[in-house]
């Protein structure tokens, strides 16, 4: 056991032990360099085969990028063990909640949250299972599920007594030794018999976890169930609805199918099971107890509720530009079917580009709400989208480590740029359309030059992991908001690095320049800060959001900054007065992205519930 205040690698100071098992422990520690809390996962293998397997696993896990997974920051081998350094997730795990609340947890009030978590976990399992080197978690259970302040789920791996998360390729160093593990009530039969890892094993563990959450009853282990069935006795697994009648029948059947003792009888992939869940949620219920209701949201000030945009809008329906409505009115709501990660207005303001969790990109008519097309080809979440300033190209970046370039007159794919080892987090065009910058979870930002609709790399800017990129409106500067809490800046003309702005203690979500290129804004956590560019003088700190601020955008036509947050709101700030406007745009889920129309009249926001909202924006 590592004692508190122990410092490893001259960088990580141990605070306290938070988990322990036969093969190691997990500690909460402080990263003295980045000044953030981290989780140190220690494993105690002694031979070279295990050491090599650990290094291969660490390298693969470090490339994982999903909102439901903690990030792997570092790994190292020390005389006291081998260590993974991971993002530390604050909050209570579901195992503790079940132990504290017991059967009270399994209530109709919690059902909508469990459905939400099921959808998020199936999404992350699909992501893990479809990596170039598939990742099988092998120890999904309530103890390994933690809630964020916005009540989203994070899948952890603290089950060190039994091995925890395992990469299916390269972990069997000698051909005979394996580092596999499980927790009996949640493990499938093939796993308890030391079978090979399979994505359907994770489906069983997830389903058993959901069974426990929905019923408050620990399921019998798969070995016992199989023994009973082989002997011709009834399955000891009690039907979900016999224990929790409020659970919809279709949902109960889907989870029980996921808990089939024979692997071939389960849903064959997390994607297949998630699609089945979405079909259930889209069905009208036959009876009240079987309704899959939307997740209850906090009571918010009433917002004028528009009609859902139909697939074929009526000809007489007015466009947003024709509506004379008060500032802050929602003009249109587009239902996308997947979490919205990025959004951008076209240069003429007529269309919207939106990147989704389901690996696709939607193109929408802003005036009618009609979807023009869906761009397919990415193999993971589309984190960032952008239009070229002339509107002739659209560029998309994804966790699949590619940037794709599309021609907008017919939406044909022109070019795919590979960024090995770098899931793409942000892309940005220079105002004159000459340059394109791309960055993400690699070690550098790539600068491309646009030549006759062809993108050619011309330079690399060394930086930590990048969350957000932005060119100044005058085209002179490129800014990057990075993982270490600093804003990195470069002169575009000569690609010269400038002194960074050290503004935060942890990673920056968004950076933005004002239209005059005199001020830069950045967000980290719940805080927004402003600096004067000519001398980096700090101007103001804007507070008001209660959850991470995911996106910032300056209005192109007025001294107004807009921000969106996981607290389910968009807010506005008057730059000349450094004051918030008395206007909060309430959403039904966390908001991840935003974009002003070129004339500043409209604000588009994208949220985790798959909705894009168009609002009448303040203009003064």
N, C-alpha and C positions, 0 to 999 in steps of 0.2 A: 504494500500500500504506500502511495506517495503522501508525504506529510504536507499539510497546508503550508503555503509560502515557498514550496519547492519550485525552482525555476529550471525549466528544460530548454535546451538550445539557446539559452540566453534571451528567450523571448516569451515563453508561456509560464505564467506564475499560477500554481495550483491554488484554488480557493477551497474546494471541498469535494469529497467523493460523492457521486450521486447514483452509482450502480456498481454492483460487484458480481463476478461469476467465477467459475472454475478456471477460465482461460484469460482473465483480465479484469479490468474495471473501467469505469467512465468517470471523469472528473469535470467539474466546472472549473475553468481556468480563465485567466486574463491574458489576452494578447497584448504585450507591452508595446509592440510596434504599431499595430492598428488601433489600439485602445478600445477593444471590444471584448466581450465575453465569448468564450468558445467552449466547445465540448472536446475533451481529450479522451479518445478511445484507445485504451492500452490493451495489447495482446501479448501473451507470454509464450511464444514459440521459441524453441531452442535450436532447431536444426536448419540447415541451409535451404532445404526444399520449401519449408514453410516461410522462411524469410523472402524467398523469391516470389512465392505465391502472394504474400502480403503486398509486396511492391507492385505486382501486376494488378492486384485488386484495387489498390489505392489509386493507381493511375487511371483505371477505368471509372471508378466511382467519382474521381475529381472532375470528370467530364459531364457528369449528370447535372442537368439544369431543369428543374420542374418546381412549380410553386408549392407542391405538396412534399418536397424533400428538403432536408437541411443540406446546405452546401458543404462540400469537402474543400477545405482551404489549404491544407498542407499534409504531408506525411513525413515521418522520419524514423530512423532506427537508433535507439539509445541503449546504453548499458542496462537500463531499467525496463526495457521492452521495446515493442514496436508501437507506433502511435499514429492514429489518424486524427487530424485536427478538423473539427466540423463546426458549422454554425450552431450556436447555442440557442435553443428554443425555450423561451420562458413559458410558464403556464402549467396547468394540471393535466395529467394524462387521463385517458378514459378508464384505465384500470383503477386508479384512485377514486374516480367518481363512482364507479360501480360498487367498489368496496364501501364507500361512504353512504351511498344512497340505496343500494340494494335494489329491490323490486320497484322502488319509487322511481328509479331511472327509466324503467320500461313503462312509459305512460304515453297516452295519445298526444300530449303536449310536446314530447321529445321526438315523436315520429318524423315530423318534417326535417328536423336536423339530421336524423340518422339517414334519411333518404339523400340529403345533400352530401353527407360524408361518404355514402356509398358511391355516389356519382364521382366525387373527387378521387376516391381511392381506386376505382376502376380506371379512371383516366391515368393516374400515375402508374398503375400496374401495366397498362397498355404501353406507356412510355418505356418502362423498365424492360419489359419483355421483348420489345421491338428494337432495342439498341443493336448496333453492329455486333457487339458482344453482349448477348442477352444477360440481364441481371435478374436472378430469382431471389426474392427476399427471404422466404422460408421461415419467417417467424412473425407473421402478422398476428397481432393480438391487441386487446385494449390497452395493455401497458405500453405498447409501442406506438400509440396514437396520441398526439398532443394537440390541444386546441390553441389557436392563435387568438388575440384579442377580438378579431372579427368573426370568431367561431368557425373558421376554416380548419381543416384537419392537416396535420403534418405527420408523415410516416417516418418513425424513428427506428433505430436499431440498437437497443440497449440490452438485447438478450445474449450477453456474452457467455453465459454458462453453457450455451448450446450452439455457439458459432455465429448466429445472426445472419446478416445479409451475406449472400454468397454469389460470386460471379461464376456462371456456369462453365465458362471456358478458362482453363489455366489454373484452377484452384487445386486440382488433383496432381500435385507435383510429381509423385513417383508412380502413378498408376494404381496405387493401392491405398494411399492415405487420403482422407477427405476431411474437410472442416465444415461439416454439416451439423445442423441442430434444429430443434423444434420445441414447442410447448404442447404436451399431449392433448389437452381438450380442443386445440385449434389445428392440430396437424393431421394431414390426410394419411390414409393407410400406407400408401407407397413410401411416404417419407419416414414413417415409423419403422418400416422394414428396410431402411437404408437404401431406398431406390434412388435413381438418378433424378436430379432436379428437373422440374417441368413447370411451365407457366400455370397449368391447371392445378398444381399443388398450392400455389398462392391463391387461386380462386377458392379452393376449399377453405383455407385459413381465413380469408376475408369473409366468406359466408358464415363460418362458425363464429367469427367475431360479431358479425351483424346479428346472428341468432341470439348471442348473449346480450347484446345491447337492446334488442327489441323485446326480449322476454324476461330478462333479469335472471335467467337460468343457465348455468354452465352446461354446455352440451356434453354428452358422453363421448369418450375418446373413440377414434376410428377403429382401433384394434378391437375394442370390446364390441363395437357395432358389427364388425366383420365376423367375429367369432359367433355371435348370435345368429347372424344371417346364414352362415355356413352350416350351423346346426339346425336350421329350419325354424328358428325362433323369430319372433317379431323384432323389428328394429327398435332399440330402446330410445331412439331419438323421437321425442314428442313433437307433433306438428306445432308450428309456430302459433297458429290461430287458436289452438287449444289452450295456450298459455297467455296469449295476447290477442284477444278477439278484435282489437282496434286495427290490427295490421291488415292492409288490403290483401285479398286472396291471391291476386296475381303476384304481388311482391313476395308474399310468403312462399309461393311455389317456386319463384325464381331463386330465392336464397336456399331453399331445400334442395333444388336441383344442383346448386353449387356445392352442396355438402354430400353429394352422392359418393358412396364408398368406392365405386369403380370409376376410374379416372375418365373413361370414355363416355360416361353418362353425364358429365358436367358440361357446362358451356365450354366451348373449345378455345376461347380466348377472352381476355378482359374486354376487348372491343366488342365482341359478340354479346357479352353479358350487359355491357353498358348500353348498347343499342336496344336490347330487350327492355332495360329499365326505362329508356326514353320513350319507347312505344307505350309502356304501361302509363307513364306520366301524361302522355298525350291522349289516352283514352278517356271518354266520359264514363264515370263510374255508374254501375247499376244500382248501387245502394249507398247510403251515406257513410256507413262504416268503412267502405272500400275506397273512399276518395283519397288520392294522393294530393294533399293540399299544398299550396305554395308555402315556403318557409315564412313564418310570421316575422314581420319587421317591426321595429320600434315605431310608435306613433309619431308622425311627422306633420308639419304644416301642410294643409291641403294644397295640391297642385292641380291645375286644370288637366283632366285626364282625356287624352285624345283617343280616338278609336284606333285599334290595332291596324297597321297598314295592310291592306289586302294585297294578294299577289297581283291582281289587276285593278288598279284604282279607277274610280269612276271618272269620266271625262270632265265633269263639271267640278271636280274637287280642286279648290284653289291651292296654289303652290305656297310654300312658306314665305316667299318674298311678297306675296300678295296679301298676306294676313296682317291686319293692323291690330296687333295684340300687345299687351303690356310686356315690358322687359321681364325675363324670367319665365315666360310661358313656354311649356313644352309644345312644340309645333307638330312633331311627328315622332313616332317610335317604331323602329325597325326590329323585327324579331329574327335573329340570325341562327339560333339553334346551337350555338357554341359560345364559350367565354370569349369576349373580345379583348385582344391584347394590344392592338395598335390601330390607329385611325388617322386618315389624312384627307382633307379636301383637295380636289384638283385645282390647278391654278386659275381656272375660270369659274370655280365655285359650283359647277353643275353636278359633279359626281363625288362620291366618297369611296375611298379604298379602306378596307378593314381586314386585319389579320386575326385569325382565330386559333383556339386551342386544338381544333380538329384537323389542323394541318392545311386548311384551305384559306383563300383570300376572297372576300366578297367585293364586288363592284356594284354600287348603288347609285340610282338617280336621286339627287338630293331633293328635287322639286316634287317628285311623285312617290318616292319611297319604293320604287320598283327595282328589283335586283336585275342588273344587266347581265352579269355572268359570275361564275365561280372559278377561280384559278386554282388548279390542282397540280401537284408535283412535289411539294415539300413533304418531308417524312417526319416532321415533328412540329411543335407549336411555332406559329408565325409571330415573332416578337415585334417586328418593326416593318413599316411600309412607308414609301415615299413616292411622290411624283417628281419627274424632272420639271424644272421651271417652265419649259415650253409645253408641258403636258403630253409630249409624245411618248414618254417612257414611264413605266411604273417599276419600282424596285422593291423587292421583298426579302427579308432576312429571317432566318429560322434557327431553332435549336438543332436542326439537322446539319449545322455547320456549312450551310450554303447561302449565297446571295443569288437571287434569280431576277433577271431583267426581262420585262414584258413590253411588247409593242402595243400601244393603247388603241390604235385604230381597228385592230382585229384581235387583240389580246393573245397573240402568239408569243411563245417563249423564245427569246432571242439568244440568251446566254445564261449559263449556270456557272457560278464561280465557287469553287471549293475552298473552304477555310479549315483544313484539318486541325482538330483539337480546339476549335474556337466556335462554340455556339454563338450565333450572332444575336446581339442584344439591341443594337441601334445602327441606323444608317442615316446619312444626311447629305443633301445636295447643296453645293454652293449656290448663292443667289443667281449667278450668271450661268449656271448649268454646266460649267466646265469641269467641276470636280465632284467626286462622290467619296465620302468617307464611310468606312464600315468598322465596327468594333464590337467586342463582346468578351467572352471568357477565355481570351488568349492573352498573349503578352505584348501585343502591339495593335495599333490602329492602322489600317491600310488605306492609303489615299490613291484613288483612281482618277484617271483623266478620261473624259468622254470625247471620243473621236468618231464622228459619223455613226452614232448610235452603237458604238462598240466601247466597252469599258476596258481600259488598260492600266495595270498597276504602275505607279510612278514613285511611291515612297512608303516608308513605314515609320510610324511614330511610336516609340516605346512608351508603354503605360501599364498600370495595373489593370485588373478587370474593369471593363467599361459598362456602365448602365445607360448612359445617355450621351449623344453627340449633337452638336449644334454649330452651324456656321453663323457668324454675325451677319446682320442684314446688309452691311456694306461690303461683305466678302473678304474682309481683311484677316479675320481670326477664325480658328476652329477651336471649340471647347469640348472637353470630355469630362463628364462626372463619373468618378471612379470609386472602386471598392474601398479604398483607403480613406475616403472622406475628403479628398482634394479635388479641385478643379484644375485640370491640365490644359494649357493654352499653347497654341502654335500660330506663328505668322504664316499665312497661306502663301504669300508671294515667294518667300525663300525657304519655307518649311522649317523655320527656326523655332526651337522650343523657347517659351517664355517662362518666367518664374510661376510656379503653380500657386493657386489660392488655397490655403489650408483652412477650410471652413467648418469641417465637421469631424466628429470622432468615429463615424462609421459611414457605410457606403451611401453614395448620392444616387437618388432615383432619377432626377431630372435636372437638366440645365437649359436655360433659355436666355436670349438676348432681347432687349427692348428694341423697337423699330429704329431708334436713332443710333444704335450700337454704342451707347454710352453706359449702359447698366447690364450686369449679368445677374441672373437669379438662379438659385439652386435649392433643391429640397432634399432633406434627409430626415428619416423618422417623421415626426409631426411638424417639423420646423421648416420654414422658408426663409432664406437669407438673401440679401441684395448687396452688391458691391459696385462701386464706381470703377469703370474699367481703366481710366487713364492712370490711376495711382493705387488701385486695389483697396481704396478706402471703404470700410464696411458702412453701409447706409442704414439698413433697417433689418429687423428680425420680425417676421410675420407669424403670429400664433393664432390658432383658432380651430384647426383640425384636431381630431382626437385619435386618429390612426394614421399610418404612413401615407404621405403625400406622394402619389405615384406619377403625377404629371403636372407640368407647368406650360403655359403658353401666354405670350403677350398678344393683345389685340393689335392687328396691323393698322388700325385707324384711330385708336384712342389710348390714353394713358392708363390702361387697365391690364392687370395680370390676372389670369384665371388659373385655378388649381383644382385638382381632383384627388380624391383620397379613398382609402379603404373604409373610411367612416360613412360611406354611401352618400357623399355629397360633393358638389362642385361649389367653389367660393370665388369671389371676385375681390380684387384689391386695387384701390386707386393709388397710382404711383406718385402723383404730385402731392397727395395728402398723406401717403403711407398709412392709409386706414382701410379696413375692410368695408365693402359696400354692404348695406343691410339686405342682402339677397343670398339665399342659400338654395341651391337646386338639389332637392332630395331625390335619391334613387332607391331602388329596391334591393340593391346589392353593392358590394365594393366597386369603386370606379377606377379603372386602370389606365385610361387614355383620354385625350381630348384633342380637338383641332378647331381653330377659328376659320370661318370662311374668309376668302381674300378681302371681302369688303367689310369684315368685322361685324356683320349683322347677325350672324348665326354662330352658335357654338355646338359642336358635335361631341358627345361623350359616349364612351364604350364601357360596359360593365361586365362583371363576372357572371351575371345571369343571362348573358347572350343578347342583351338589348343595346341598341344604339339609339340615343335620344338626340333630337335636334331642338335647340332652345333659342328663343329670342335673346340675343346678347345685349348687355348694356353698352352704350356707345359714348358715354360721357361721364 
